[in-house]
Amino acid sequence: MNEMGGNGRGMQPRQPGAAQGEQATLGLNPTSASRSQDASLGTGAQGMLGDTGEHSAEWLLENLRAIRLSGTLALADGTGTTLLLLARGQVEASFKLGPYARLDAPDQRFHLHTHEPSVTPQLPPRFPTSKSPLLRALPRLAPPQRLTPGAIDLPDLLERLHESGFDGCLSYTTERERSIALLVGGGVRAAVHEVGGALHDRAEAMRALQKAGQARAKGLLELDALEPAVVLPLAALALGKSAPVDGSAFTGLEVFGSGFRYYKHGQPFLEVLAPTDGPTRRYALAEQAVERAPQLELPDEPPGWEDRRFALTLRGRDALNPMTALYMTFRSEHGAEGLRLLEALGKGETLGRTADALGLELGDMRPWLERLERSGMLRELAGH
């Protein structure tokens, strides 16, 4: 049996749920495990997520041995995480990702993913169809902590995660879009937003995540704890920090033909199978280097600011008419860029779509908008 050590920390989310099928087979009661139903929000099929309740992890393993199950069992006992590779009910290998203490303790959170016997543990990707490599490489080690959209103070939550040195991700998913913030040592080091096949990162991704704080927000708002052995390679991938492919003592993430493979000290300990393209590539970054990377912050604008729409006033239309004196004045003061932005804002599209069309970040567009409003060129459209 292989064993690999490591360091881990993080909050301990917990998710009870409704029982279906396999739980009864394993002797789990309705409040101890749930099959993830997140596929309806585009997250893909997950395994069985839950906790052992008053039972121990050993008890769960006995049940899996009895039904000769093959797959990967991720266990979290509040101090760390261990991955167990099962073949027909037998533990073939174990990989300790953090200071996991004991199999005989109760209240262990777990993710059970069934698959054919393999040489490396496997967990499914959270978002297998995403265009973002980060989202396709992202696994789930344990049940997430479900938060209530619209009832959460997002700045306060991020502050508390910062103070606790949280490692993991915060995600907000609806039927049409998904937003992920990756935290290392409590700071947001990378963020991705995906909607309609388009990807945004950094400030624009944080702005999309901010929607979870709106009063009428719907969807899933979840907090997932991830061990440093997983979250650091993900941060390296997100930041594009490549590493030599032939390193014998490699620690990081490898992108290969069938998915993503996590390594520690040259030993692969987890595979996330998802579509990839191109040659084999490796990404790595030390924890100290990740924590020195700039932290991403929530934008200053209130949630929903990007959905505002505007129309041209008579003065604004005159500023775009080459036959007027105002056009010449406006062009001399604001140049071709100002004319282009005024015309785009006057089409009645949302600020978010206008920024995309112009290739600008919303934060960069705000000074222009304020200037044009003050000069009477634009009026906001009500009822949008």
N, C-alpha and C positions, 0 to 999 in steps of 0.2 A: 504494500500500500504506500503510495506516494503522499507526502505531506509537505506543504509549503507554508512558511510563516509570513507575518506581515504586521503592519500597524493599522488600526482602524479607529474611527470615532464617528459620532453622528447621533442625531436624534432617533428615537425608536417609534416610527409610525406603526399603527395597528389598524387592521381593517376586518371587522366581522362581516359576515355576509350570508346570503341564502344558500342553502345546500342544494346540490344537484348531483345525481349520478355517482361519481367517483367517491365523494365524501362518505356516502353510505357504505360503499364497498370497503373503504379503509376504516370504517368504524368511527368516523368523525360525525359529531352532532351538527345540527343546522347552524350553530353560531361559531363553529371553529374553522371553517374554510369556505372559500367561494371560488368558482371558476370565473375568471375575469370576463366581463361582458363589454369591454371597452371597444370591441371591434366595430360597434355601431358608430363610433366617433373616429374611425379611421386609424385606430392604434394597432390593429392586427390581433391575432389570437394569442393569448397568453396561457400559461399553464394554470395549475391550481394555486391560488394565493390564500393564505390564512395563517392561523396560529394553532398550536397544539392544546391551548387551554390548560386544563389541569393535568394533561398528559405530558410525557417527556418526548424528546426527539427519538430516544431509543424505542419507545412504544410505537411511534410512527414508522420507524425502520422495520420493526417486527411485522407490522401490517404490510409494508411494501415487499418484504421478503416472502410473506405468505402468498401473495398474488404474483410473485416472480416478475416484478415490474422492472423495466429498463428505462433509464433516463438520468436526469440531474436533479438533485435535491439541494437547494440553497437554504441554509439554516442561519438564523440570527438570534442570539441569546441576550442581546442588550449590551454586550461588550465587544462583539465582533461577529464576523460571518465566516462560515465554512461551506465549501462546495463538496458534495459527495457524488461520485460517479457510480451509478448502479447498473449492473448487468444481470438480468433475470433475478432480481431481488438481492443480489450480493453487492457489497461495497467493494468496487474495484480500485478506487483511489479517492483520496481526500486532499483538499487544498484549503488550508487555513488562510483567509485573507486578512483577518484581524485577530485580536486576542480572544478568540472564541474559547469559552471556558469548559463546558461540559454538556454531553449528550443526555445526561439523566435529569436535567433541570426542566421544569414545566414552562409554560408560556413562551414557547419558542415560535417566532414568526418564520414562515417558510414560503418558498416558491418551488413547486414540484412541476417539472417539465418532462413529459415522457418522450422518448426518442429511441431509435435503434441503438444497440450497444456501440460505443465509440471509444476512442482512446483519450478524448478530452471532454470535459463537461460542456454542455451546450445549454444556452438559454435563448429564448426567442427575442427578436428585436421589438422594441416598443412600437416603432413606426416603419414597418418593412417596405412600404411603397413610397416613402418620402424621397424627395430629390436631394435631401441633405445627408451627406455621409455621417455626420454627427448623430442625426436622429435614427439612421439605420443601424448604427453601431451601439445604440443605447439599450442596455438590458434592464431588467428589473430584478433586484436581489431579494426583495421581500415585499409584502403588501405596502402600498403607499398610505400616507396620511391624507384622507380626503378633507378638503377645506370647503367652505361654503362661498361660492362666487357672490359678489355683491355685499357680503357681510364681513369681508376681511379687510383690515387696514394693511394694504400691501407695503407701504413704507415701514410701518411698525414691524411687520413680519420679517422683512429683509434685515432690519436692524437687530432683531432678536437672533436671527440666523447668523448674522455677523458676530454677535457677542458670543455665541456658542461654538464658533469655529466649524459650522456645519459643512459637511461634504455631501454633495448630491445634486439633485435638480428639482426645480420648481416648474411645473407645466400647467398650461391652461389650454384645453382642447374643446373645440366645438365641432359641429357637423361639417363646417367648411374651412376651418383654420386651426392651426396649432402653434403654440408659443412655448419655448423652452429656455430657461435660464440655468446655466451650469455653474454651481458654486464649489469653490475650493477654499478651504480654510475660512468659510463664512463670507467670502467675497464673490460676486458674480464676475466670472472671468470670460464667459462666452454666452451668447444668446442667439437663438435662431427663431424666425417666424416664417411660417409657410402658409400661403393662401392661394388657391387657384393655380397651383403649379409654380408660383413665384416665391423666391426666397429673399428674406431680409435678415440682416444681422445687426449686432451691436445696438445702437440707440433706437433704431426703428423696431427691432425685435423687443426691446424693453418697453417701447410704447405700446406694442400690441399686447404684451403681457399685462400692462396696466388696465386693460379692458376688464380684467377679472374683478377689479374693484368697483366697477360701475353698479349702480343699484339694480339694474335689470339684467345683469350678466347671467348667462346660462352656459352650461357645459360642465366640464370636469376641471377642477382646480386641485392639483395633487402635489404632494411633497414626497420625494423618494430619497431615502438615505442610500449612499453608495460608498463603498470602501475606497480609500485612497488608491488601492491597487487597480481600481476600475476608473475612478473619476480623473486621476492624473493622466492616464493615456487618452481619455476622451478630451481633456483640455488640450493636450498636445495635438490631437487631430484637429480640433476646432481652430487652434491658433496656427496650424500649418507647420509645426515644428518637426521636420523630418529627421530620420536617423538612418545610419548605414544598415542595409539589409542583412549583412553578413556578421553582425555582432554576436559573439558566442554567449555573452552574459547579458543579453538584451532584456531590458525591462521597458515595456511600453505596449503599443498596439500595432499589429500587423494587418494590413489590408491585403487579402489574397483573393484568389479567383472566386471562392464561394462565400466570402463574408469577412468577418473581423475576428482576429485571434489576439487574446490578451496574454502577455508574458510577464514573468517575474524571475529575474536572475537566470535567464535563458530557458526557463521551463514554461510551456504553455499551460494555462490553467482554466481558460474559458474561451469558447467559440460562440459567436453570435452570427448565425447564418442568414445572409441577406445579399441582394444583388450588389455587385461592385463592377468596376470596369478598370481597364488599364493593367499595367504590370504590378507585381507585388511591391508594396510600399510599407515603410515603418515610420512610426511617430513616437517620440519620447521627449519628456521634459521633467526635470527634477522638481520636487514639490516647492523648493525655495524659489525656483525660477517662475513657476506658475503664480505663486503668491506675490511675486514682484510685478506681474503683469498688471496693466491698468484695470481697475475695477469699473464695471459698467453700472451706471446709476439710472434710476427712473427719471424720465423727462420732467422738466419743470411744468409743462403744460398739463392741464387737468385731463382726466380720462375723457375720451370722446372728442377732444379738440380736433383730431384729424378728420372727423366726419362733418365739420362745418362746410357750408357752401356759400358762394358769393356770386353776385351779378354786377355788371358794370353800371355805374351811374351815368348820367348824361355827360358829366365832366370826364369820366373814365373813357367813354366812347370818343369824346373829342380828342383825348390824349392819344388815341390809336389812329386818328384820322390824319393822314399826311397833309390834308388841305388846311389844317387849323394851325394857329400860332401856338396853341397849347402843345401840339405834337412836337414842335421844334424845341420848346422849352423842356418838355418831359424827356425828350431824347438827349438833350445836352446834359441834363442832370443825372439821368439814370441809365443812359446808354441802351444798346440793343437788348441787353439782358433784362433790363427793366421793362421794356416794351413786350418782350416775349413772355415774361412772368405775368404782367397785367392782362395780356390777352388770354393766357391759360386760365388764370383765376376767374376771369369773366365768363367762362363757358358753363359755370354752374356745377362742375364736378366737385367731389369732396377734396379737401386739402390733401388727403392721403393719395388719392389717384392723381391729382395734379402734380404732386411731388414726384411720383413714379414716372409720370409722363415727361417731366423735365429732367429726370435724373438727379434730383436733389434730395437731401434729407429734410424732413419736416422742420427740425430745429434750425436749419440754415434758412428756411423760407419764412420763419416767423418775423424777423426784422423787416423784411420786405412787406409782408402783409400789414404790419402795424403802420408802416410808413404810408402805404397806399390808402388804408382806411382813414388815417388822419388827414390826408390831403383830399378826401372826398371822392376818390376814384372808384370805390367799391361799396356795396351795401350787402349785408348778410341776408341770405334767404331764410325766412322763417319757416318753421314746420318741417325741417329736415333733421 
